[in-house]
Amino acid sequence: MRWVVRVAAFLVVAAAGTALLLLPYARAASLLVRVANTGGTLGEVVDAGAYTVERAAPHAVPTRHGDVPARFYRPAGGSRRVILLVPGIHSMGIEEPRLTALADDLAATGHTVMTLALPDLQEYHITPDATDVLEDAVAWLSQRAEAAPDGKVGMAGISFAGGLSTAAAGRAGIRDKVAFVLSFGGHGDLPRVMHYLATGEEVEVAGAVTNPPHDYGVAVILYALADRGVVPADQVALLRDGVRTFLLASQLTLVTMDQANATFARARDMASAMPEPSRTYMGYVNDRAVARLGPVLVPYLEQLGVNDPALSPQRAAPPTAPVFLLHGHEDTVIPPAESILLGNTLRERGADVRVLLSRIITHAELDRAGDLAEAWRLVAFWADLLGR
C-alpha cells in the first residue's frame, strides 16, 4: 500500500494550492487512505479534512417484496450526491463490518450514503427479486429531496450486488434516476460465473487472469441447490444448516478468529452426524474441496434460474448512466474477465463505461501492494466516479 499512500500524500498536499483542479482526486485519494487504514501523519491529515459523518438508526425502505432494512450515513453540512451502497452475499446485511466502514469512508468524502442489504443475498440466494428490490430502492431514494436534490442516485454494488445493480440501473423505471452505477468485483453473466465456481473454467480474455475458484462460492451454490435433488428431501434442512454454519465461520474470520475457529469446528461436528450423501458433501465444504464438490453441482446449475436477464447485466437493458466496473486482478470469487466482458458488451450497446482491473484489490477489498501506476489508476478511477 505504500504507493497508494505516496500518491495520496501528493494529492492531499497539492489540493491545498489547486483545489478546484485536484479536489476530485484529493477526495478519491483520501478515500483510499481511509479504506487502507494507513494511520500515521497522513491518516491524521486526511481525518482532519474529512466530513464528520452521522450514522443514522436503521429505517425501512418499502419495496414490492416487502420492507427492507437500510441505514443513512450523512456528512455534516449536506451533500450533492446520494449513493446507494449494497453488499454481496453475506448474512450480516447492513451490519457487516466492512460495509459499515466503507459507508463511513464514502460519507466522509461529502456524499450521503444509504446502505441496503438484499434479503435474498443475506439468505444465500440470488433471485430476480433482488433486482426488483434495487429498482424500488432507487425509486424511493430519488424522491427524497433532502438526500437526492437533483432526483438522481449513485448506485454502488459489491460482488454479486454489483452485477445486479448494473442490471437494475438499465430498467425503464429508474434509468433516468441513476447518476452512475459502480460494480465492485461484480459479474457480467451469472450462468458463466456459476459454471466458473463449479469448474474453474472461464472465458479467456486478454488482460485477465483466471485463478482456481474460492471455496465460498461453491458452498453457496450447494446451499441454493440442496433442495433441487442434490440430496434427498429429508436431508435438505440438515445440510443447509451445516453449510450456513461454515459460511458464517468464513465471515467471522474478518471479525474474530476465535469465534471463526469455533464455528468451523461446529460445522465439522455437524458433518459427522449427517447421513450420506450429505456427510460427504459437507465434508467437501469443510475441506474446501472445490474440485470434488463442483462436479457434483454442475448438472443442477440450470435449476438455479440463473438464465433470467434480471440476474445478468450482459443480458439486460444497458444503463444510460455512466457505468464503472472495478475488479481485483486476481479475484477468485468472481473472475476479473467478467468486468472486461461486461464492459465490452455495454460499449457495443452504446453505454458510457469505464473498466479497471487493479492489482491492489482482491475481491472487493483494498488489501494488496501495488506500484505508482497502479495506485494512480485507482485514484483516477474513484475521482471520476466521485465527481459525477
C-alpha positions as a Markdown table, in Angstrom:
| # | Residue | x | y | z |
|---|---|---|---|---|
| 1 | Met | 0.0 | 0.0 | 0.0 |
| 2 | Arg | 3.0 | 2.4 | 0.2 |
| 3 | Trp | 2.4 | 3.8 | -3.3 |
| 4 | Val | -1.2 | 4.5 | -2.6 |
| 5 | Val | -0.1 | 6.4 | 0.4 |
| 6 | Arg | 2.5 | 8.4 | -1.6 |
| 7 | Val | 0.1 | 9.3 | -4.3 |
| 8 | Ala | -2.5 | 10.2 | -1.7 |
| 9 | Ala | 0.0 | 12.4 | 0.1 |
| 10 | Phe | 0.9 | 14.3 | -3.0 |
| 11 | Leu | -2.7 | 14.9 | -3.9 |
| 12 | Val | -3.8 | 15.9 | -0.4 |
| 13 | Val | -1.0 | 18.5 | -0.2 |
| 14 | Ala | -1.3 | 19.7 | -3.8 |
| 15 | Ala | -5.0 | 20.2 | -3.5 |
| 16 | Ala | -4.4 | 22.9 | -0.9 |
| 17 | Gly | -3.0 | 25.1 | -3.7 |
| 18 | Thr | -5.1 | 24.0 | -6.6 |
| 19 | Ala | -8.4 | 23.0 | -5.0 |
| 20 | Leu | -10.7 | 23.3 | -8.0 |
| 21 | Leu | -8.5 | 21.2 | -10.3 |
| 22 | Leu | -7.5 | 18.5 | -7.9 |
| 23 | Leu | -10.4 | 18.3 | -5.5 |
| 24 | Pro | -12.0 | 15.1 | -7.0 |
| 25 | Tyr | -8.5 | 13.4 | -7.0 |
| 26 | Ala | -7.9 | 14.5 | -3.4 |
| 27 | Arg | -11.2 | 13.1 | -2.3 |
| 28 | Ala | -10.5 | 9.9 | -4.1 |
| 29 | Ala | -7.0 | 9.6 | -2.6 |
| 30 | Ser | -8.3 | 10.5 | 0.9 |
| 31 | Leu | -11.0 | 7.7 | 0.5 |
| 32 | Leu | -8.3 | 5.2 | -0.4 |
| 33 | Val | -6.1 | 6.2 | 2.6 |
| 34 | Arg | -9.1 | 5.8 | 4.9 |
| 35 | Val | -10.1 | 2.4 | 3.4 |
| 36 | Ala | -6.5 | 1.2 | 3.6 |
| 37 | Asn | -6.4 | 2.4 | 7.3 |
| 38 | Thr | -2.8 | 3.6 | 6.9 |
| 39 | Gly | -2.8 | 5.7 | 10.1 |
| 40 | Gly | 0.2 | 7.9 | 10.9 |
| 41 | Thr | 0.6 | 11.5 | 10.0 |
| 42 | Leu | -1.1 | 11.2 | 6.6 |
| 43 | Gly | -4.0 | 9.5 | 8.2 |
| 44 | Glu | -4.3 | 12.4 | 10.7 |
| 45 | Val | -4.2 | 14.9 | 7.8 |
| 46 | Val | -6.9 | 13.0 | 5.9 |
| 47 | Asp | -9.1 | 12.7 | 9.0 |
| 48 | Ala | -8.7 | 16.4 | 9.7 |
| 49 | Gly | -10.1 | 17.2 | 6.2 |
| 50 | Ala | -12.9 | 14.6 | 6.2 |
| 51 | Tyr | -16.5 | 15.4 | 6.8 |
| 52 | Thr | -18.0 | 14.4 | 10.1 |
| 53 | Val | -20.4 | 11.5 | 9.5 |
| 54 | Glu | -23.7 | 10.9 | 11.2 |
| 55 | Arg | -24.7 | 7.2 | 11.2 |
| 56 | Ala | -28.5 | 7.2 | 11.5 |
| 57 | Ala | -30.6 | 4.5 | 13.0 |
| 58 | Pro | -31.8 | 1.8 | 10.6 |
| 59 | His | -35.0 | 2.5 | 8.7 |
| 60 | Ala | -37.2 | 0.5 | 6.3 |
| 61 | Val | -37.4 | 1.0 | 2.5 |
| 62 | Pro | -40.7 | -0.2 | 1.0 |
| 63 | Thr | -40.4 | -2.5 | -2.0 |
| 64 | Arg | -42.7 | -4.8 | -3.9 |
| 65 | His | -41.2 | -7.7 | -1.9 |
| 66 | Gly | -41.7 | -6.1 | 1.5 |
| 67 | Asp | -39.9 | -3.6 | 3.6 |
| 68 | Val | -36.1 | -3.8 | 3.6 |
| 69 | Pro | -33.8 | -2.5 | 6.3 |
| 70 | Ala | -31.4 | 0.3 | 5.3 |
| 71 | Arg | -29.3 | 3.0 | 7.0 |
| 72 | Phe | -28.2 | 6.5 | 6.2 |
| 73 | Tyr | -24.6 | 7.8 | 6.6 |
| 74 | Arg | -24.8 | 11.6 | 6.4 |
| 75 | Pro | -21.8 | 14.0 | 6.1 |
| 76 | Ala | -22.2 | 17.2 | 8.2 |
| 77 | Gly | -23.4 | 20.1 | 6.1 |
| 78 | Gly | -25.2 | 18.1 | 3.5 |
| 79 | Ser | -24.0 | 16.6 | 0.1 |
| 80 | Arg | -24.6 | 16.9 | -3.6 |
| 81 | Arg | -25.0 | 13.2 | -4.3 |
| 82 | Val | -26.5 | 10.2 | -2.5 |
| 83 | Ile | -25.0 | 6.7 | -3.1 |
| 84 | Leu | -27.0 | 3.5 | -2.6 |
| 85 | Leu | -24.3 | 1.0 | -1.3 |
| 86 | Val | -25.3 | -2.6 | -1.4 |
| 87 | Pro | -23.2 | -5.6 | -0.1 |
| 88 | Gly | -22.9 | -9.0 | -1.7 |
| 89 | Ile | -23.8 | -12.4 | -0.3 |
| 90 | His | -23.4 | -12.0 | 3.4 |
| 91 | Ser | -25.7 | -12.9 | 6.3 |
| 92 | Met | -24.8 | -9.8 | 8.4 |
| 93 | Gly | -26.5 | -7.4 | 6.0 |
| 94 | Ile | -26.1 | -3.7 | 6.7 |
| 95 | Glu | -24.3 | -4.6 | 10.0 |
| 96 | Glu | -21.4 | -6.3 | 8.1 |
| 97 | Pro | -18.2 | -4.5 | 9.4 |
| 98 | Arg | -16.5 | -4.0 | 6.1 |
| 99 | Leu | -19.7 | -2.5 | 4.7 |
| 100 | Thr | -20.2 | -0.1 | 7.6 |
| 101 | Ala | -16.5 | 1.0 | 7.3 |
| 102 | Leu | -16.8 | 1.7 | 3.6 |
| 103 | Ala | -20.0 | 3.6 | 4.1 |
| 104 | Asp | -18.4 | 5.8 | 6.7 |
| 105 | Asp | -15.4 | 6.4 | 4.4 |
| 106 | Leu | -17.6 | 7.3 | 1.4 |
| 107 | Ala | -19.7 | 9.6 | 3.5 |
| 108 | Ala | -16.5 | 11.3 | 4.8 |
| 109 | Thr | -15.8 | 12.4 | 1.2 |
| 110 | Gly | -19.0 | 14.5 | 1.3 |
| 111 | His | -21.5 | 12.0 | -0.1 |
| 112 | Thr | -24.7 | 10.8 | 1.6 |
| 113 | Val | -24.7 | 7.0 | 1.7 |
| 114 | Met | -27.6 | 4.7 | 2.2 |
| 115 | Thr | -26.7 | 1.1 | 2.8 |
| 116 | Leu | -29.2 | -1.6 | 2.0 |
| 117 | Ala | -28.8 | -5.4 | 2.0 |
| 118 | Leu | -30.7 | -7.6 | -0.4 |
| 119 | Pro | -32.8 | -10.1 | 1.7 |
| 120 | Asp | -32.2 | -12.9 | -0.8 |
| 121 | Leu | -28.5 | -12.4 | -0.8 |
| 122 | Gln | -28.5 | -12.5 | 3.0 |
| 123 | Glu | -30.1 | -15.9 | 2.7 |
| 124 | Tyr | -27.5 | -17.1 | 0.2 |
| 125 | His | -29.9 | -17.0 | -2.8 |
| 126 | Ile | -29.6 | -14.9 | -6.0 |
| 127 | Thr | -33.0 | -14.3 | -7.4 |
| 128 | Pro | -34.8 | -11.7 | -9.7 |
| 129 | Asp | -36.5 | -10.4 | -6.5 |
| 130 | Ala | -33.1 | -8.8 | -5.6 |
| 131 | Thr | -33.1 | -6.8 | -8.8 |
| 132 | Asp | -36.6 | -5.7 | -8.1 |
| 133 | Val | -35.6 | -4.5 | -4.6 |
| 134 | Leu | -32.7 | -2.5 | -6.1 |
| 135 | Glu | -35.1 | -0.8 | -8.6 |
| 136 | Asp | -37.6 | 0.0 | -5.9 |
| 137 | Ala | -34.9 | 1.3 | -3.5 |
| 138 | Val | -33.5 | 3.7 | -6.2 |
| 139 | Ala | -37.0 | 5.0 | -7.0 |
| 140 | Trp | -37.8 | 5.6 | -3.3 |
| 141 | Leu | -34.4 | 7.3 | -2.6 |
| 142 | Ser | -34.7 | 9.5 | -5.7 |
| 143 | Gln | -37.9 | 11.0 | -4.3 |
| 144 | Arg | -36.3 | 12.1 | -1.1 |
| 145 | Ala | -35.3 | 15.7 | -1.8 |
| 146 | Glu | -33.1 | 16.0 | 1.3 |
| 147 | Ala | -31.0 | 13.1 | 0.1 |
| 148 | Ala | -31.2 | 13.4 | -3.7 |
| 149 | Pro | -31.8 | 17.1 | -4.5 |
| 150 | Asp | -31.5 | 16.5 | -8.3 |
| 151 | Gly | -33.6 | 13.4 | -8.1 |
| 152 | Lys | -30.7 | 11.1 | -9.0 |
| 153 | Val | -28.9 | 8.3 | -7.1 |
| 154 | Gly | -25.5 | 6.8 | -7.4 |
| 155 | Met | -25.5 | 3.0 | -7.2 |
| 156 | Ala | -22.6 | 1.0 | -5.8 |
| 157 | Gly | -22.9 | -2.8 | -5.6 |
| 158 | Ile | -20.3 | -5.1 | -4.1 |
| 159 | Ser | -19.6 | -8.6 | -5.5 |
| 160 | Phe | -22.9 | -10.1 | -6.9 |
| 161 | Ala | -24.8 | -7.0 | -5.9 |
| 162 | Gly | -22.6 | -5.2 | -8.4 |
| 163 | Gly | -23.9 | -7.1 | -11.3 |
| 164 | Leu | -27.4 | -6.9 | -10.0 |
| 165 | Ser | -27.1 | -3.2 | -9.6 |
| 166 | Thr | -25.9 | -2.8 | -13.2 |
| 167 | Ala | -28.9 | -4.9 | -14.4 |
| 168 | Ala | -31.3 | -2.8 | -12.3 |
| 169 | Ala | -29.8 | 0.5 | -13.5 |
| 170 | Gly | -31.0 | -0.1 | -17.0 |
| 171 | Arg | -34.6 | -0.6 | -16.2 |
| 172 | Ala | -37.0 | 1.8 | -17.7 |
| 173 | Gly | -38.5 | 2.8 | -14.3 |
| 174 | Ile | -35.2 | 4.2 | -12.9 |
| 175 | Arg | -32.7 | 4.6 | -15.7 |
| 176 | Asp | -33.3 | 8.4 | -15.6 |
| 177 | Lys | -32.9 | 8.5 | -11.9 |
| 178 | Val | -29.4 | 6.9 | -11.8 |
| 179 | Ala | -26.4 | 9.2 | -11.7 |
| 180 | Phe | -23.8 | 6.4 | -12.1 |
| 181 | Val | -23.5 | 2.7 | -11.2 |
| 182 | Leu | -20.4 | 1.0 | -9.7 |
| 183 | Ser | -19.9 | -2.7 | -9.9 |
| 184 | Phe | -17.2 | -3.5 | -7.4 |
| 185 | Gly | -16.0 | -7.1 | -8.1 |
| 186 | Gly | -19.3 | -7.9 | -9.8 |
| 187 | His | -20.5 | -10.3 | -12.6 |
| 188 | Gly | -21.5 | -9.8 | -16.1 |
| 189 | Asp | -23.2 | -13.1 | -16.8 |
| 190 | Leu | -24.4 | -15.2 | -13.8 |
| 191 | Pro | -24.6 | -18.6 | -15.6 |
| 192 | Arg | -21.0 | -18.1 | -16.7 |
| 193 | Val | -19.9 | -17.3 | -13.1 |
| 194 | Met | -21.8 | -20.3 | -11.7 |
| 195 | His | -20.0 | -22.5 | -14.2 |
| 196 | Tyr | -16.7 | -21.0 | -13.2 |
| 197 | Leu | -17.3 | -21.5 | -9.5 |
| 198 | Ala | -18.1 | -25.2 | -10.0 |
| 199 | Thr | -15.5 | -26.0 | -12.7 |
| 200 | Gly | -12.8 | -23.2 | -12.6 |
| 201 | Glu | -13.4 | -22.6 | -16.3 |
| 202 | Glu | -13.9 | -19.0 | -17.6 |
| 203 | Val | -13.8 | -17.4 | -21.0 |
| 204 | Glu | -10.2 | -16.4 | -21.9 |
| 205 | Val | -9.9 | -12.6 | -22.2 |
| 206 | Ala | -6.9 | -10.5 | -22.9 |
| 207 | Gly | -5.6 | -8.8 | -19.8 |
| 208 | Ala | -7.5 | -11.0 | -17.4 |
| 209 | Val | -6.1 | -13.9 | -15.4 |
| 210 | Thr | -8.3 | -16.8 | -14.2 |
| 211 | Asn | -7.4 | -18.5 | -11.0 |
| 212 | Pro | -9.0 | -21.5 | -9.3 |
| 213 | Pro | -12.3 | -20.5 | -7.7 |
| 214 | His | -12.7 | -19.7 | -4.0 |
| 215 | Asp | -14.5 | -22.3 | -1.9 |
| 216 | Tyr | -17.0 | -19.8 | -0.6 |
| 217 | Gly | -18.8 | -19.7 | -4.0 |
| 218 | Val | -19.3 | -23.4 | -4.4 |
| 219 | Ala | -20.6 | -23.6 | -0.8 |
| 220 | Val | -23.2 | -21.0 | -1.6 |
| 221 | Ile | -24.2 | -23.0 | -4.7 |
| 222 | Leu | -24.6 | -26.2 | -2.7 |
| 223 | Tyr | -26.8 | -24.3 | -0.2 |
| 224 | Ala | -29.0 | -23.0 | -3.0 |
| 225 | Leu | -29.2 | -26.4 | -4.8 |
| 226 | Ala | -29.7 | -28.6 | -1.8 |
| 227 | Asp | -33.5 | -28.9 | -2.4 |
| 228 | Arg | -33.1 | -29.5 | -6.2 |
| 229 | Gly | -32.3 | -33.2 | -6.0 |
| 230 | Val | -28.7 | -32.9 | -4.9 |
| 231 | Val | -29.6 | -34.7 | -1.6 |
| 232 | Pro | -32.8 | -36.5 | -0.5 |
| 233 | Ala | -35.6 | -34.1 | 0.7 |
| 234 | Asp | -35.3 | -35.3 | 4.3 |
| 235 | Gln | -31.6 | -34.2 | 4.3 |
| 236 | Val | -32.1 | -30.6 | 2.9 |
| 237 | Ala | -32.6 | -28.8 | 6.2 |
| 238 | Leu | -29.7 | -30.6 | 7.9 |
| 239 | Leu | -27.2 | -30.0 | 5.0 |
| 240 | Arg | -28.2 | -26.3 | 4.7 |
| 241 | Asp | -27.8 | -25.8 | 8.4 |
| 242 | Gly | -24.3 | -27.2 | 8.1 |
| 243 | Val | -23.3 | -25.1 | 5.1 |
| 244 | Arg | -24.8 | -22.0 | 6.7 |
| 245 | Thr | -22.6 | -22.6 | 9.7 |
| 246 | Phe | -19.5 | -23.0 | 7.5 |
| 247 | Leu | -20.3 | -19.7 | 5.6 |
| 248 | Leu | -20.8 | -17.9 | 8.9 |
| 249 | Ala | -17.4 | -19.1 | 10.1 |
| 250 | Ser | -15.9 | -17.8 | 6.9 |
| 251 | Gln | -17.5 | -14.4 | 7.5 |
| 252 | Leu | -16.3 | -14.4 | 11.1 |
| 253 | Thr | -12.6 | -14.7 | 10.0 |
| 254 | Leu | -12.8 | -11.0 | 9.3 |
| 255 | Val | -14.2 | -10.2 | 12.7 |
| 256 | Thr | -12.6 | -12.6 | 15.3 |
| 257 | Met | -10.6 | -15.8 | 14.6 |
| 258 | Asp | -11.6 | -17.3 | 18.0 |
| 259 | Gln | -15.3 | -17.3 | 17.0 |
| 260 | Ala | -14.5 | -18.3 | 13.5 |
| 261 | Asn | -12.4 | -21.3 | 14.5 |
| 262 | Ala | -15.1 | -22.4 | 17.0 |
| 263 | Thr | -17.8 | -22.1 | 14.3 |
| 264 | Phe | -15.6 | -24.1 | 11.8 |
| 265 | Ala | -15.3 | -26.8 | 14.4 |
| 266 | Arg | -19.1 | -26.9 | 14.8 |
| 267 | Ala | -19.5 | -27.3 | 11.1 |
| 268 | Arg | -17.2 | -30.3 | 11.2 |
| 269 | Asp | -19.2 | -31.8 | 14.1 |
| 270 | Met | -22.4 | -31.3 | 12.2 |
| 271 | Ala | -21.0 | -33.1 | 9.1 |
| 272 | Ser | -20.1 | -36.2 | 11.2 |
| 273 | Ala | -23.7 | -36.5 | 12.3 |
| 274 | Met | -25.2 | -36.3 | 8.7 |
| 275 | Pro | -26.4 | -39.3 | 6.7 |
| 276 | Glu | -25.0 | -39.9 | 3.2 |
| 277 | Pro | -24.6 | -38.2 | 0.7 |
| 278 | Ser | -24.9 | -35.1 | 2.9 |
| 279 | Arg | -22.0 | -36.2 | 5.0 |
| 280 | Thr | -19.7 | -36.5 | 2.0 |
| 281 | Tyr | -20.8 | -33.1 | 0.5 |
| 282 | Met | -20.5 | -31.3 | 3.8 |
| 283 | Gly | -17.0 | -32.9 | 4.2 |
| 284 | Tyr | -16.1 | -31.3 | 0.8 |
| 285 | Val | -17.3 | -28.0 | 2.1 |
| 286 | Asn | -15.3 | -28.2 | 5.3 |
| 287 | Asp | -12.2 | -29.4 | 3.5 |
| 288 | Arg | -12.6 | -26.6 | 0.9 |
| 289 | Ala | -12.5 | -29.3 | -1.8 |
| 290 | Val | -13.9 | -27.3 | -4.7 |
| 291 | Ala | -12.6 | -29.8 | -7.3 |
| 292 | Arg | -14.6 | -32.5 | -5.7 |
| 293 | Leu | -17.8 | -30.7 | -4.9 |
| 294 | Gly | -18.0 | -28.6 | -8.1 |
| 295 | Pro | -18.6 | -31.6 | -10.5 |
| 296 | Val | -21.4 | -32.8 | -8.2 |
| 297 | Leu | -23.2 | -29.5 | -8.7 |
| 298 | Val | -22.7 | -28.9 | -12.4 |
| 299 | Pro | -25.7 | -31.0 | -13.6 |
| 300 | Tyr | -28.0 | -28.9 | -11.4 |
| 301 | Leu | -26.8 | -25.4 | -12.2 |
| 302 | Glu | -29.6 | -24.6 | -14.6 |
| 303 | Gln | -32.2 | -25.2 | -11.8 |
| 304 | Leu | -31.0 | -22.0 | -10.1 |
| 305 | Gly | -32.9 | -19.9 | -12.7 |
| 306 | Val | -29.7 | -18.0 | -13.5 |
| 307 | Asn | -30.6 | -17.5 | -17.1 |
| 308 | Asp | -33.1 | -14.8 | -16.1 |
| 309 | Pro | -32.0 | -11.4 | -17.7 |
| 310 | Ala | -32.7 | -9.7 | -14.3 |
| 311 | Leu | -29.7 | -11.5 | -12.9 |
| 312 | Ser | -27.1 | -10.7 | -15.6 |
| 313 | Pro | -26.3 | -7.2 | -16.8 |
| 314 | Gln | -25.0 | -8.6 | -20.1 |
| 315 | Arg | -28.5 | -10.0 | -20.8 |
| 316 | Ala | -30.4 | -6.9 | -19.5 |
| 317 | Ala | -31.0 | -3.5 | -21.0 |
| 318 | Pro | -27.9 | -1.3 | -20.6 |
| 319 | Pro | -27.9 | 1.7 | -18.2 |
| 320 | Thr | -28.0 | 5.2 | -19.7 |
| 321 | Ala | -25.9 | 6.5 | -16.7 |
| 322 | Pro | -22.1 | 6.0 | -16.7 |
| 323 | Val | -21.0 | 2.6 | -15.6 |
| 324 | Phe | -17.9 | 1.9 | -13.5 |
| 325 | Leu | -16.6 | -1.6 | -13.4 |
| 326 | Leu | -13.8 | -2.2 | -10.8 |
| 327 | His | -12.3 | -5.6 | -10.3 |
| 328 | Gly | -9.4 | -7.2 | -8.5 |
| 329 | His | -6.8 | -8.6 | -10.9 |
| 330 | Glu | -6.7 | -11.9 | -9.1 |
| 331 | Asp | -10.3 | -12.2 | -7.9 |
| 332 | Thr | -11.2 | -15.9 | -7.2 |
| 333 | Val | -14.9 | -15.3 | -6.2 |
| 334 | Ile | -15.9 | -13.6 | -9.4 |
| 335 | Pro | -13.2 | -13.7 | -12.1 |
| 336 | Pro | -11.9 | -10.4 | -13.5 |
| 337 | Ala | -12.8 | -11.4 | -17.0 |
| 338 | Glu | -16.4 | -10.7 | -16.0 |
| 339 | Ser | -15.9 | -7.0 | -15.9 |
| 340 | Ile | -14.0 | -6.9 | -19.2 |
| 341 | Leu | -16.7 | -9.0 | -20.9 |
| 342 | Leu | -19.5 | -6.8 | -19.4 |
| 343 | Gly | -17.7 | -3.6 | -20.4 |
| 344 | Asn | -17.3 | -4.8 | -24.0 |
| 345 | Thr | -21.0 | -5.7 | -24.2 |
| 346 | Leu | -22.2 | -2.4 | -22.7 |
| 347 | Arg | -20.0 | -0.4 | -25.0 |
| 348 | Glu | -21.3 | -2.2 | -28.0 |
| 349 | Arg | -24.8 | -1.1 | -26.8 |
| 350 | Gly | -23.8 | 2.5 | -26.5 |
| 351 | Ala | -23.1 | 2.7 | -22.8 |
| 352 | Asp | -20.5 | 5.0 | -21.2 |
| 353 | Val | -18.3 | 2.5 | -19.4 |
| 354 | Arg | -15.0 | 2.6 | -17.5 |
| 355 | Val | -13.3 | -0.6 | -16.6 |
| 356 | Leu | -10.4 | -1.0 | -14.2 |
| 357 | Leu | -8.7 | -4.2 | -13.1 |
| 358 | Ser | -6.4 | -3.5 | -10.2 |
| 359 | Arg | -3.6 | -5.5 | -8.5 |
| 360 | Ile | -4.2 | -3.5 | -5.3 |
| 361 | Ile | -7.6 | -5.2 | -4.9 |
| 362 | Thr | -8.5 | -8.8 | -4.2 |
| 363 | His | -12.3 | -9.4 | -4.1 |
| 364 | Ala | -13.8 | -6.0 | -3.4 |
| 365 | Glu | -11.1 | -5.3 | -0.9 |
| 366 | Leu | -8.2 | -2.8 | -1.0 |
| 367 | Asp | -5.6 | -5.0 | 0.6 |
| 368 | Arg | -2.7 | -5.6 | -1.8 |
| 369 | Ala | 0.5 | -3.7 | -2.6 |
| 370 | Gly | 1.0 | -2.0 | -5.9 |
| 371 | Asp | 3.3 | 0.3 | -7.8 |
| 372 | Leu | 2.8 | 4.0 | -8.5 |
| 373 | Ala | 1.0 | 3.4 | -11.8 |
| 374 | Glu | -1.5 | 1.0 | -10.1 |
| 375 | Ala | -2.2 | 3.5 | -7.3 |
| 376 | Trp | -2.7 | 6.4 | -9.7 |
| 377 | Arg | -5.1 | 4.4 | -11.9 |
| 378 | Leu | -7.2 | 3.6 | -8.8 |
| 379 | Val | -7.2 | 7.2 | -7.6 |
| 380 | Ala | -8.2 | 8.4 | -11.1 |
| 381 | Phe | -11.0 | 5.8 | -11.3 |
| 382 | Trp | -12.5 | 6.9 | -8.0 |
| 383 | Ala | -12.0 | 10.6 | -8.8 |
| 384 | Asp | -14.1 | 10.2 | -11.9 |
| 385 | Leu | -16.8 | 8.4 | -10.1 |
| 386 | Leu | -17.0 | 10.7 | -7.1 |
| 387 | Gly | -17.2 | 13.7 | -9.4 |
| 388 | Arg | -20.4 | 12.5 | -11.0 |
